[in-house]
Amino acid sequence: LPDLPLEDALDPDVLEKSYQLPKDQAIARSQLPERWLQAYGGDGQNLPRKSDEEYQNEARWMYNQVFKARSYDRPTTESAII
């Protein structure tokens, strides 16, 4: 039997649900936040320029989502990361 690429071997719905479509792989390879790519276009070419303040807000949001919900101590966590 010939080896088939994953997208030919599986049902397209299964690939979509498991985030294995080419567009999902492109998002995974990019260094841009996924929600920005989804909001402004999957190619990353139409993204608006972000200010330092917007990047800081993004970082604060991510920190709160990951660490605040688990009640980690901020100074200890920050010193471990930095």
Residue, then its C-alpha position, 0 to 999 in steps of 0.5 A: l500500500p502506498d503511504l498517504p499524506l495525513e490529509d488524504a488518509l483521514d476525513p476532513d472533519v476529523l482533520e479540522k477538529s484535531y487542528q491538522l489542516p494546513k491553515d492550523q499548521a501555518i498558525a502553529r509555525s508562526q510566531l504570532p498570537e493565534r487569536w491575532l491571526q484569526a482576527y486579522g487574517g491567517d497569513g499575518q500580513n494584515l496585522p495592525r502594528k502593536s504598541d509596547e502598551e498593547y504587548q504589555n497588555e497581552a503579556r499581562w492577560m496571558y500571565n493572569q490566565v496561566f498563573k492567577a487562576r492557579s494562585y501562584d505567588r507573583p514575585t516567585t513566579e516572575s523570578a523563576i521565569i526571568 
